[in-house]
Amino acid sequence: MLSVYPVSASGEFNDYRALWVTRFNYASTNAATVNAIVDNAARLGITDLMFQVRGRADALYNSNFEPRAENLNPGWDPLQTAIDRAHDHGIKLHAWINTMPLWQGTTPPQNGAHPFYQTDPSYRIHDASGNPQPLGSSYVTANPVSQAWHDHVTNVAGDIVSNYNVDGLHMDYIRWVGSTAWSDLPQDPESLQAFTNATGLPAVSTHAESYRDFIRGRIGDLVASVSQTARGLDPGIDVSAAVWRDPDVGRSQVLQDYRVWLEQDYLDTVIPMIYLSESNNHLFQPNLSNVLAIDTQARVAPGLGVYLHSDPDFTLSQLNTLYQNGTDGATLYAYSEFFQAGALGVERFGKIRDFLDTVGREIIPITDFEIGEGYFENSPTQSGSNTGVFAATANRTVTTAQEGNASQELTVTGDAGGWFLRHLAGIDYRGDVASTDGNLPLAADGYLGVWLKTATSGLEVSLALDDPATADRGVRRSLIADDQWHLYEWNLDDDAMWESW
């Protein structure tokens, strides 16, 4: 079925269907695993993939500033692999970086060049006796007051944006991690002196709240630095951050004052992690309302903790709450809950995919094949643009359909070295095919999409549109060869989805 999807009042919700992929999903594997991950995300209907490339101040890509992750197999670049595959599917790839974690585990890094070993100044948090934060099962985190750490993280971000064709830069753990008691805050002389210089107050416990406020500001300074650098290198990049589920809770508990970040336009997308289960879902609406009350131009695409949901219908209810409240999309945590969770994951996949395919859309069929073949009654061999095609047929069938009773089955025999087929739509009163007189006029708003299924690998699809004076062709999309129906769509408002023809 070929359909057009005009944007409704809440249509933007479906522009941003994001999924987090953690480093644990792929780091000890190979390129084939990353390709399969992206293919699966495409099957789910994802538009934006948060692909983790920095977990504990190490790199799952080719970095000029940090050592390669210890569990990463040599000889390949996961980030480049993910970018290439994502763009084949028309998915936007966001490089996901943990900003504050410095290391995790009881054994220190093997590489002596790791930032963990940085001295003069040290990146680590120190107590009043000069002892660094000890190793353990939780993250050892960097000192958010340290300008040297700010410079380092900013360099890391700039390195990624400079050397990879990423669509977004996603910051996580951009907050204080651990207790906010006075004695647990940075107690090194440099940090305390920076506080005094900034506030004029002595660095003593009676001014603990002022010190916490100073640290909030320093964390915001890092967000601003990363954002300014990324946007300076790529003005079109989407700068995003995963933030606490409620701005008030985030400000008090993790020193993350993201209201200020949004008011200052540091972010293009904010993703509050509203990770709530059935037992505490009563907090969902108040948390969401508090986020939506912020005056911001940024996209708001809340994150759902799918791993906390034992019932896929509960996930659907939270997604629908986001949609009904007018959010600009949703972000799902995480990949493994759909593709590594057995029968529950399979059930989640089907229900969430169907929801994402249709929510917020008024579907206007152009050709549904229920009565005839409509705009696609022409022979697929009609076009003189075909290359490498030996034979081709297009026949209406009632043996399979994405919806209703009928579809059109294309059968192509082509050159094993590659072929191109242009299936022409439209006919005018003179009998000419592919003329503007015979085609259906459409407003340049919303989406144009087609439902397809195939079991043949290596195929791509595009849609070509005839304007009165020009023609545009959608970027090629790789077909998913799982013999299931999938929606392939192109946003008429997004120039990146179209190319001249």
C-alpha positions as CSV (number, residue, x, y, z in Angstrom):
1,M,0.0,0.0,0.0
2,L,1.3,3.5,-0.9
3,S,0.1,6.1,1.5
4,V,0.6,9.7,2.4
5,Y,0.6,10.8,6.1
6,P,-0.3,14.4,6.6
7,V,1.1,15.9,9.9
8,S,-1.6,16.2,12.5
9,A,-1.6,18.5,15.5
10,S,0.6,15.9,17.3
11,G,2.3,14.5,14.2
12,E,5.8,15.5,15.3
13,F,5.6,12.7,17.9
14,N,6.4,10.2,15.2
15,D,9.3,12.2,13.8
16,Y,11.5,11.0,16.7
17,R,11.3,7.3,17.7
18,A,14.6,6.8,19.4
19,L,16.3,3.7,20.9
20,W,19.4,3.4,23.1
21,V,22.0,0.8,22.2
22,T,24.5,0.3,25.0
23,R,28.1,-0.7,24.6
24,F,27.3,-4.0,26.3
25,N,25.2,-5.0,23.3
26,Y,28.1,-5.2,20.9
27,A,31.6,-4.3,22.3
28,S,33.0,-7.8,22.5
29,T,31.6,-8.9,19.1
30,N,32.1,-7.7,15.6
31,A,30.8,-5.6,12.7
32,A,28.1,-8.2,11.8
33,T,26.6,-7.8,15.3
34,V,26.4,-4.0,14.9
35,N,24.8,-4.4,11.4
36,A,22.2,-6.8,12.9
37,I,21.5,-4.3,15.7
38,V,20.8,-1.5,13.3
39,D,18.7,-3.8,11.0
40,N,16.6,-4.8,14.1
41,A,16.1,-1.1,15.0
42,A,14.9,-0.4,11.5
43,R,12.4,-3.3,11.9
44,L,11.1,-1.7,15.1
45,G,10.5,1.6,13.2
46,I,13.2,3.6,14.9
47,T,14.2,7.0,13.4
48,D,17.1,7.8,15.8
49,L,19.6,5.5,17.3
50,M,21.6,6.4,20.4
51,F,24.7,4.4,19.9
52,Q,27.1,4.3,22.9
53,V,30.7,4.9,22.0
54,R,32.1,6.1,25.3
55,G,31.4,4.4,28.5
56,R,34.2,5.0,31.0
57,A,36.5,7.5,29.4
58,D,37.5,5.1,26.7
59,A,36.6,4.8,23.0
60,L,34.6,2.4,21.0
61,Y,35.7,4.3,17.9
62,N,39.0,5.7,16.6
63,S,39.8,8.4,19.1
64,N,42.6,10.9,19.1
65,F,42.2,11.6,22.8
66,E,41.3,8.4,24.6
67,P,42.5,4.7,24.5
68,R,40.5,2.0,22.8
69,A,38.0,0.2,25.1
70,E,39.7,-2.9,26.6
71,N,37.0,-5.4,25.5
72,L,36.7,-4.1,22.0
73,N,37.9,-6.5,19.3
74,P,40.8,-5.1,17.3
75,G,40.6,-4.1,13.6
76,W,37.2,-2.5,13.4
77,D,35.4,0.7,14.1
78,P,32.0,0.1,15.6
79,L,30.9,3.8,15.2
80,Q,31.7,3.9,11.5
81,T,29.9,0.5,11.0
82,A,26.8,1.8,12.8
83,I,26.8,5.1,10.9
84,D,27.0,3.4,7.5
85,R,24.3,0.8,8.3
86,A,22.0,3.4,9.9
87,H,22.2,5.7,7.0
88,D,21.4,2.8,4.7
89,H,18.1,2.5,6.5
90,G,17.5,6.3,6.7
91,I,18.1,6.2,10.5
92,K,19.9,9.1,12.2
93,L,22.9,8.0,14.3
94,H,23.7,9.8,17.5
95,A,27.1,9.2,19.2
96,W,26.3,8.5,22.8
97,I,29.0,9.5,25.3
98,N,29.1,9.2,29.1
99,T,30.5,12.5,30.2
100,M,31.4,12.1,33.9
101,P,32.4,8.4,34.4
102,L,36.1,7.9,34.5
103,W,36.3,4.2,35.2
104,Q,34.3,1.3,36.6
105,G,35.5,-1.9,38.4
106,T,37.9,-2.9,41.0
107,T,40.8,-3.3,38.6
108,P,42.3,0.0,37.1
109,P,42.7,0.5,33.4
110,Q,45.4,-1.5,31.6
111,N,46.5,1.4,29.4
112,G,48.7,3.9,31.3
113,A,47.5,6.7,28.9
114,H,43.9,6.4,30.2
115,P,42.5,9.6,31.7
116,F,42.2,7.7,35.0
117,Y,46.0,8.2,35.4
118,Q,46.0,11.9,34.6
119,T,48.0,14.0,37.0
120,D,48.7,17.7,37.5
121,P,45.9,18.2,37.6
122,S,44.1,15.0,38.3
123,Y,40.7,14.4,36.8
124,R,39.6,12.4,39.8
125,I,37.5,13.5,42.8
126,H,39.6,13.8,46.0
127,D,38.5,14.0,49.7
128,A,39.8,16.5,52.3
129,S,42.8,14.2,53.0
130,G,43.8,14.2,49.4
131,N,42.6,10.6,48.7
132,P,41.1,10.0,45.3
133,Q,37.7,8.3,45.0
134,P,38.3,4.6,45.4
135,L,37.7,2.0,42.8
136,G,34.6,-0.2,43.1
137,S,31.6,-1.7,41.3
138,S,30.1,1.8,40.7
139,Y,31.6,4.4,38.5
140,V,34.6,6.4,39.6
141,T,33.7,9.8,38.2
142,A,35.6,12.8,37.2
143,N,35.6,16.1,39.0
144,P,32.9,18.4,37.4
145,V,34.6,21.5,38.8
146,S,37.9,20.8,36.9
147,Q,38.4,23.0,33.8
148,A,40.9,20.4,32.6
149,W,38.2,17.8,32.6
150,H,35.9,20.2,30.7
151,D,38.5,20.7,28.1
152,H,39.1,17.0,27.7
153,V,35.5,16.1,27.3
154,T,35.0,19.0,24.9
155,N,38.0,17.7,22.8
156,V,36.5,14.2,22.8
157,A,33.2,15.5,21.5
158,G,34.8,17.7,18.9
159,D,37.0,14.8,17.8
160,I,33.8,12.6,17.1
161,V,32.0,15.4,15.3
162,S,35.0,16.3,13.2
163,N,35.8,12.7,12.1
164,Y,32.4,11.0,11.8
165,N,29.3,11.8,9.9
166,V,27.1,11.6,13.0
167,D,23.6,13.1,13.0
168,G,23.7,13.8,16.8
169,L,25.8,14.0,19.9
170,H,24.1,12.5,23.0
171,M,25.4,13.2,26.5
172,D,24.7,10.9,29.4
173,Y,25.8,10.9,33.0
174,I,26.0,14.7,32.7
175,R,25.3,15.1,36.4
176,W,26.8,14.6,39.9
177,V,27.0,10.9,40.7
178,G,26.8,9.9,44.3
179,S,26.1,11.6,47.6
180,T,25.8,15.4,47.7
181,A,26.9,15.7,51.4
182,W,29.6,18.3,51.9
183,S,32.3,15.7,52.7
184,D,31.5,13.8,49.5
185,L,31.9,16.9,47.2
186,P,35.3,17.7,45.7
187,Q,37.6,18.7,48.5
188,D,40.8,19.3,46.6
189,P,42.4,22.8,47.0
190,E,41.9,23.8,43.4
191,S,38.1,23.1,43.5
192,L,37.6,24.8,46.8
193,Q,39.6,27.8,45.6
194,A,37.5,28.0,42.4
195,F,34.4,28.1,44.5
196,T,35.7,30.9,46.6
197,N,36.9,32.8,43.6
198,A,33.4,32.5,42.0
199,T,31.3,33.3,45.0
200,G,33.5,35.2,47.5
201,L,32.5,32.6,50.2
202,P,34.9,30.5,52.2
203,A,34.9,26.9,51.3
204,V,33.5,25.5,54.5
205,S,30.6,23.1,55.3
206,T,28.3,25.9,56.4
207,H,28.2,27.0,52.7
208,A,27.5,23.4,51.4
209,E,24.4,24.5,49.5
210,S,26.3,27.3,47.8
211,Y,29.0,24.8,46.9
212,R,26.4,22.5,45.4
213,D,25.0,25.4,43.4
214,F,28.4,26.2,42.2
215,I,28.9,22.6,41.0
216,R,25.4,22.7,39.3
217,G,26.7,25.7,37.3
218,R,30.0,24.0,36.4
219,I,28.1,20.9,35.1
220,G,26.0,23.4,33.0
221,D,29.3,25.0,31.8
222,L,30.4,21.6,30.5
223,V,27.1,21.1,28.6
224,A,27.5,24.6,27.1
225,S,31.1,23.9,26.0
226,V,30.3,20.6,24.4
227,S,27.2,22.0,22.6
228,Q,29.0,25.1,21.3
229,T,31.9,23.0,20.0
230,A,29.7,20.4,18.3
231,R,27.4,23.1,16.7
232,G,30.4,25.1,15.6
233,L,31.8,22.0,13.7
234,D,28.4,20.9,12.4
235,P,25.6,23.5,12.6
236,G,23.0,20.8,11.7
237,I,23.9,18.4,14.5
238,D,21.4,17.4,17.1
239,V,22.9,18.0,20.6
240,S,20.9,16.0,23.2
241,A,21.2,14.9,26.8
242,A,19.7,12.2,29.0
243,V,18.4,14.0,32.1
244,W,16.7,13.2,35.4
245,R,13.0,12.3,35.2
246,D,11.9,15.6,36.9
247,P,13.8,18.9,36.7
248,D,13.3,19.6,40.4
249,V,14.5,16.2,41.5
250,G,17.4,16.4,39.1
251,R,18.5,19.8,40.5
252,S,18.4,18.7,44.1
253,Q,19.6,15.1,43.9
254,V,22.1,15.0,41.1
255,L,23.0,18.8,40.7
256,Q,21.6,18.8,37.2
257,D,19.9,22.1,36.6
258,Y,18.6,21.3,33.1
259,R,16.0,24.0,33.2
260,V,18.9,26.5,32.8
261,W,20.3,24.4,29.9
262,L,17.1,24.6,28.1
263,E,16.5,28.2,28.8
264,Q,20.0,29.0,27.5
265,D,19.4,26.8,24.4
266,Y,22.3,24.4,25.1
267,L,20.3,21.4,23.8
268,D,18.3,20.6,20.6
269,T,16.7,17.6,22.3
270,V,16.1,16.8,26.0
271,I,15.4,13.2,27.1
272,P,14.1,13.1,30.7
273,M,14.5,9.5,31.9
274,I,11.1,8.8,33.2
275,Y,12.0,5.3,34.2
276,L,8.9,4.1,36.2
277,S,7.3,0.7,36.7
278,E,3.7,-0.2,37.4
279,S,4.3,0.3,41.2
280,N,5.3,4.0,40.9
281,N,3.6,5.0,37.7
282,H,1.6,7.6,39.7
283,L,4.7,9.8,39.4
284,F,4.7,9.7,35.6
285,Q,2.2,12.4,34.8
286,P,3.6,14.9,37.5
287,N,7.1,14.3,36.3
288,L,6.1,14.8,32.6
289,S,4.1,17.9,33.4
290,N,7.0,19.5,35.2
291,V,9.3,18.9,32.2
292,L,6.7,20.2,29.7
293,A,6.3,23.4,31.8
294,I,9.8,24.5,30.9
295,D,9.9,27.3,28.3
296,T,12.1,25.8,25.6
297,Q,12.4,25.4,21.9
298,A,14.2,22.0,22.3
299,R,12.5,18.8,21.3
300,V,11.2,16.9,24.4
301,A,11.4,13.1,23.8
302,P,11.2,11.4,27.2
303,G,12.9,8.1,27.8
304,L,11.0,5.1,29.0
305,G,12.6,2.4,31.1
306,V,11.2,-0.6,29.2
307,Y,13.4,-2.9,31.3
308,L,11.1,-2.1,34.2
309,H,7.9,-3.2,32.4
310,S,6.7,-6.8,32.7
311,D,3.7,-6.1,30.4
312,P,4.1,-4.6,26.9
313,D,0.7,-3.0,27.3
314,F,2.1,-0.9,30.2
315,T,4.8,0.4,27.8
316,L,2.1,1.2,25.3
317,S,0.1,3.1,28.0
318,Q,3.2,5.3,28.8
319,L,3.9,5.9,25.1
320,N,0.3,7.0,24.6
321,T,0.5,9.3,27.6
322,L,3.5,11.0,26.0
323,Y,1.6,11.3,22.8
324,Q,-1.5,12.7,24.4
325,N,0.5,15.2,26.3
326,G,2.1,16.5,23.1
327,T,5.7,15.4,23.5
328,D,7.9,15.6,20.4
329,G,8.7,11.9,20.5
330,A,9.9,9.1,22.7
331,T,13.2,7.3,23.5
332,L,13.2,3.6,24.5
333,Y,15.7,2.0,27.0
334,A,17.0,-0.2,25.6
335,Y,17.7,-2.4,22.6
336,S,18.1,-5.6,24.7
337,E,14.5,-5.4,25.9
338,F,13.2,-6.0,22.4
339,F,15.8,-8.3,20.9
340,Q,17.4,-10.2,23.8
341,A,14.4,-10.8,26.1
342,G,12.9,-14.0,24.7
343,A,9.2,-14.2,24.2
344,L,8.5,-11.1,26.1
345,G,10.8,-9.1,23.8
346,V,9.0,-10.5,20.7
347,E,5.7,-9.4,22.1
348,R,7.1,-6.0,23.0
349,F,8.5,-5.7,19.5
350,G,5.2,-6.3,17.7
351,K,3.1,-4.1,19.9
352,I,5.5,-1.2,20.0
353,R,6.3,-1.4,16.3
354,D,2.6,-1.2,15.4
355,F,2.1,1.8,17.7
356,L,5.0,3.7,16.3
357,D,3.9,2.9,12.7
358,T,0.6,4.6,13.1
359,V,0.3,6.9,16.1
360,G,-0.2,10.6,15.3
361,R,-0.9,9.9,11.6
362,E,-4.0,10.5,9.5
363,I,-3.4,7.8,6.8
364,I,-4.6,8.7,3.4
365,P,-4.2,5.7,1.0
366,I,-3.1,6.7,-2.5
367,T,-3.3,3.1,-3.8
368,D,-4.4,0.2,-1.6
369,F,-5.1,-2.4,-4.4
370,E,-8.4,-3.4,-2.8
371,I,-10.4,-2.8,-6.0
372,G,-7.7,-2.5,-8.7
373,E,-4.1,-1.4,-9.2
374,G,-4.9,2.3,-9.3
375,Y,-1.9,4.5,-10.0
376,F,0.3,1.4,-10.5
377,E,-1.5,-0.3,-13.4
378,N,1.4,0.2,-15.7
379,S,3.9,-2.6,-16.6
380,P,7.1,-2.3,-14.6
381,T,9.0,-2.7,-17.9
382,Q,7.4,0.6,-19.1
383,S,10.2,2.9,-18.1
384,G,13.3,3.4,-20.3
385,S,15.3,4.1,-17.2
386,N,15.4,0.4,-16.2
387,T,18.8,-1.2,-16.3
388,G,19.9,-4.8,-15.9
389,V,16.2,-6.0,-15.9
390,F,15.5,-9.1,-17.9
391,A,11.9,-9.5,-17.1
392,A,9.4,-8.0,-14.6
393,T,5.7,-8.3,-13.7
394,A,3.4,-6.4,-11.3
395,N,0.2,-8.3,-10.4
396,R,-2.6,-7.6,-7.9
397,T,-2.9,-10.4,-5.5
398,V,-5.3,-11.3,-2.6
399,T,-3.0,-13.9,-1.0
400,T,-1.2,-11.4,1.2
401,A,-1.8,-7.9,2.3
402,Q,-0.4,-5.5,4.9
403,E,-3.9,-4.3,5.6
404,G,-7.2,-5.3,4.0
405,N,-7.2,-8.1,1.4
406,A,-5.0,-7.1,-1.5
407,S,-1.5,-6.0,-2.5
408,Q,0.6,-5.8,-5.6
409,E,3.3,-8.4,-6.2
410,L,6.4,-7.3,-8.1
411,T,8.5,-10.1,-9.6
412,V,11.8,-9.1,-11.2
413,T,14.5,-11.1,-13.0
414,G,17.7,-9.1,-13.3
415,D,21.4,-9.1,-13.8
416,A,23.2,-10.8,-10.9
417,G,25.7,-7.9,-10.9
418,G,22.9,-5.4,-10.1
419,W,19.7,-4.0,-11.6
420,F,17.5,-1.0,-11.4
421,L,13.7,-0.9,-11.9
422,R,11.5,2.1,-12.1
423,H,7.8,1.3,-11.6
424,L,5.9,4.2,-13.0
425,A,2.7,5.6,-11.5
426,G,0.1,7.8,-13.0
427,I,-1.5,8.2,-16.4
428,D,-3.1,11.2,-18.1
429,Y,-5.9,11.5,-20.7
430,R,-3.4,11.0,-23.6
431,G,-2.2,7.7,-22.2
432,D,1.2,9.1,-21.2
433,V,2.7,7.6,-18.1
434,A,4.7,9.5,-15.5
435,S,3.5,12.9,-16.6
436,T,2.6,15.6,-14.1
437,D,-0.9,15.8,-15.7
438,G,-1.6,12.2,-14.8
439,N,-0.2,12.2,-11.3
440,L,-1.8,13.0,-7.9
441,P,-1.0,16.4,-6.6
442,L,0.2,16.4,-3.0
443,A,0.9,19.2,-0.5
444,A,4.5,19.3,0.6
445,D,3.7,18.4,4.2
446,G,3.7,15.2,6.1
447,Y,5.2,11.9,4.9
448,L,5.0,9.7,1.8
449,G,5.4,6.0,2.5
450,V,5.1,2.5,1.1
451,W,4.5,-0.8,2.8
452,L,6.8,-3.5,1.4
453,K,7.8,-7.1,2.2
454,T,10.5,-9.3,0.8
455,A,12.7,-12.2,1.6
456,T,15.4,-11.2,-0.9
457,S,18.4,-9.5,0.6
458,G,20.4,-6.6,-0.9
459,L,17.4,-4.6,-2.2
460,E,16.8,-0.9,-1.9
461,V,13.8,1.3,-2.5
462,S,13.2,5.0,-3.3
463,L,10.2,7.2,-4.2
464,A,10.4,9.8,-7.0
465,L,8.1,12.8,-7.0
466,D,7.3,14.9,-10.1
467,D,6.9,18.6,-9.2
468,P,5.5,21.0,-11.8
469,A,9.0,22.1,-12.9
470,T,11.4,19.7,-11.1
471,A,11.6,16.2,-9.7
472,D,12.9,14.9,-6.4
473,R,13.9,11.4,-5.4
474,G,13.9,10.1,-1.9
475,V,17.2,8.7,-0.6
476,R,17.5,5.0,-1.0
477,R,16.4,2.8,1.9
478,S,17.6,-0.7,2.4
479,L,14.8,-3.3,2.5
480,I,14.6,-5.6,5.5
481,A,14.6,-9.2,4.1
482,D,12.6,-10.9,6.8
483,D,9.4,-11.6,4.7
484,Q,7.4,-9.2,6.9
485,W,5.6,-6.0,6.1
486,H,7.6,-2.8,6.9
487,L,6.8,0.9,6.3
488,Y,9.4,2.8,4.4
489,E,8.7,6.6,4.5
490,W,10.1,9.9,3.5
491,N,9.4,13.2,5.3
492,L,8.3,15.8,2.8
493,D,9.5,18.5,5.1
494,D,13.1,17.1,5.5
495,D,15.5,18.1,2.8
496,A,18.0,15.4,4.0
497,M,15.5,12.7,2.8
498,W,15.5,13.9,-0.8
499,E,18.0,14.4,-3.6
500,S,17.7,16.0,-7.0
501,W,16.9,13.8,-10.0
